[in-house]
Amino acid sequence: MTLKKALANRIVELCEEKNITPYMLAVISGVDKSTIYSILGNKSRKPEVATIKKICDGLEITLAEFFNTPEFNDLEQEIR
């Protein structure tokens, strides 16, 4: 799995847990809706950490909670 796919999957998972849409996530996190949809689609390769932090703030979770999943723990190293 790629980092981009892991990020998109995690955002979708968290939206489902919180019973919100990606649009609602954009509103509560202060991130432009086009940025959210770019992360979920194929346009955004790697969003900035600051964007992920805003998403976490909107979801009322920490960055550690966001990234503490098997998907992120099992990612292969990108620099070799």
C-alpha positions in Angstrom: 0.0 0.0 0.0 1.2 3.5 -0.8 1.3 6.4 1.7 -1.3 8.3 -0.4 -3.7 5.3 -0.3 -3.2 4.9 3.4 -4.0 8.6 4.1 -7.1 8.4 2.0 -8.3 5.2 3.6 -7.7 6.6 7.1 -9.7 9.7 6.4 -12.6 7.7 5.0 -12.4 5.4 8.0 -12.5 8.3 10.4 -15.4 10.0 8.6 -17.3 6.8 8.8 -16.6 6.4 12.6 -17.7 10.0 13.2 -20.7 9.6 10.8 -19.7 12.7 8.7 -19.1 13.3 5.0 -15.8 14.5 3.6 -17.6 17.8 3.0 -18.5 18.0 6.7 -14.9 17.2 7.5 -13.7 20.1 5.4 -16.1 22.4 7.3 -15.1 21.3 10.8 -11.4 21.2 10.1 -11.1 24.5 8.1 -9.5 22.7 5.2 -10.8 23.6 1.7 -13.2 20.9 0.4 -11.2 20.7 -2.8 -8.1 19.7 -0.7 -10.1 17.0 1.1 -11.4 15.6 -2.2 -7.9 15.8 -3.7 -6.5 13.7 -0.9 -9.3 11.2 -1.3 -8.9 11.2 -5.1 -5.9 11.0 -7.4 -4.9 14.7 -7.5 -3.0 15.2 -4.2 0.2 13.1 -4.0 1.3 13.9 -0.4 -0.6 16.4 1.6 1.3 18.6 4.0 1.5 17.6 7.7 -0.2 20.9 8.5 -3.2 19.8 6.5 -3.4 16.4 8.2 -3.0 18.3 11.6 -6.0 20.5 10.7 -8.0 17.4 9.8 -7.1 15.8 13.1 -8.1 18.9 15.0 -11.5 18.9 13.3 -11.9 15.2 14.2 -10.7 15.9 17.7 -7.9 13.4 17.6 -4.1 13.6 17.8 -1.7 13.1 14.9 -0.6 10.0 16.8 -4.1 8.6 16.8 -4.4 9.3 13.1 -1.2 7.5 12.2 -1.5 4.6 14.8 -2.9 2.0 12.5 -1.6 -1.2 10.9 -1.7 0.5 7.5 0.8 3.1 8.5 2.9 0.8 10.6 3.3 -1.6 7.7 4.2 0.9 5.0 7.5 0.2 3.2 10.3 2.7 3.5 10.2 5.1 0.6 13.8 6.0 0.6 16.3 3.3 0.1 
